[in-house]
Amino acid sequence: MNHLRDIPLSLLNLAPIRHGGTATEALHETIELARKAEEFGYHRYWIAEHHNMAAVASAATSVLIGQVAAATERIKVGSGGIMLPNHAPYVVAEQFGTLASLYPGRIDLGLGRAPGTDPWTAQALRRGDATADDFPAQVADVRRYLAPGKTTRRVRAIPGEGTNVPLYILGSSTFGAALAAKEGLPFVFASHFAPNQLSAALDIYRANFRPSENLDKPHAVVGVNVIAADTDRSAQHIFTTLQRKFLTLIRGELQNLPPVDDIDQLWSPQEASAVGAMLRASCVGSPDTVRDGLNELVKHTQADELIVLTETWEFKDRIRSYELLAELKTA
């Protein structure tokens, strides 16, 4: 049976921009957080692609991954994920082939099929008639471009060809689980914001997994929000920033706002229920509380790895949360 001490802990980052802050601040904090993650012993550091969001600075995901890899030495760095319908698979292979050539053995390529934005921006991003329905074929194209090739191949990704950058399928439903199982790839479930189909997706992935040259058995990564602080009360206060973020999301304008003493004064019962449902996969509290919550999550999901998202108003609280969490691995 898996236990928190037995599995890797990784980080997911959206480069959050505080309300009233700047993208420059968010990007510099993203790089500093990567240095701290490496210092604390985290396994990998992933950056998520989002577009046209005033609260998120990770739009040029591959560029930011390169900056993070340059600022660190050992930690694996990658995408959680690249939203593949937004891009030509050939360009993705070139970008990540370049990163893998510069930082051998350290680059991951997580792939998702959602646009990571609103419908209007998705239309601006789309190349031709590409849609989420084309995702399996697009994944196959990326794999082909990154695999060892023949010099007679007319279209080659250089850099890229032969790098075999590790691929991960991301999802928040059973679709990605079925595809990852069919292709013999690791599967990452976005339970940190969409936990409803977590159990069903993991069951489908494990039941249908086909071993491949990439992976001989299923590898399931589960997303979880974590806020660790010295006391439960302090952590719950800090957590209201993430709760407020999801409240602004369902109200139509995503924002990162400061914590409040009484969030019940800000939302209706219906809004509280909606936010609570989206953030159900969250562990918030003192180190003991977080440890118990994560162990229960690992026991329930039998996760092979956890990828943690921690968003706070104060950057120091974010660093402290990841530090406390890392200490649980050796406690």
C-alpha positions, 0 to 999 in steps of 0.5 A: 500500500502506497504511503506519502513517504513512499512516493515522489512529491512534485510541484505544479505552478501557474505563475499566479499574478496577484491582483494589482501585481505584475507578470514580472513579479510572478515570473521571478517568483516562479523561478525562485520557487523552482530553486527552493523546490530543488533545495527541498528535494521535490521530484519535478516542477511543472508549469501549466499553460493558460492564456488571456488570464490576468491572474496567470503568467504562464502563457509562454510555457516552453519559454518559462520552462527553459528559464526554470531549467536554466536556474536549477541544476537537478530537478525535472522541469516540464509542462503540466501541461501543454494544451496540444490543440493550441499548437502544431505537434511539430512545433511542440516537438521542436521546442521540447527537443530543444529543451531536452538537448540543453537539459538532458534527462530533465525535461518532461512533456505533459500534454492536455486537450483543453484550450486552457482559456476562453472560447474566443482566445481558443479560436485565436490560438487554434491552427486551422481546424484543430480541435480537442477531438484530434488530441489522440492523433496529435499525441501520436504525431508528437511521439513520432517527431521525438522518436529516433528517425531515419535520415530519409524522413522528409519532415524531421524535428531537429532538435527533437528527433531521438530525444524521446522526451517523456510524455504524460497524458493530463486529464480531468475526465475518463477520456485522458485516462483511456488514452494514456492506458491505450498508449502505455503512458503515465496519466496525471489527473487534475483533481486539484480543480476537477476531482469528480471523476478521479476514482473512475478515471484511475480505475479505467487507466489501470484496468486498460493499461497496455505496457509500452516501450515507455512504461511497463506498468501504470503510473498515476499522478494525482493533483492536490492543493496543499496549504501547510502552515504552523497551525490549522487556523493559520493555514485555513486563513491562507487558504481563503486566497485560493477559495476566493480565486475559485469564487472569482472564477465561477463569477466570470473573472479570475483573480488572485486576492488577499486572504480574509478572516471570514470568507462566509461573508463573501459568498452565497451558500450555492457559491460556497458549495460550488467552490467546495466541490472544485477544491475537494482535493485539498489538504489544509492545515498544520503539518500533522493535518496535511500529512494525515490528509495526504496519506488518506488521499494516497490510500484512497487513490493508490497514487504513484506520485502526487503533484502539489499546487500551493497558491497563497497571497504572500510568497513567503507563505508559499515557500513555507508551505512547500518547506513544511510539506517536504519535511513530512517526507522524512519525518 
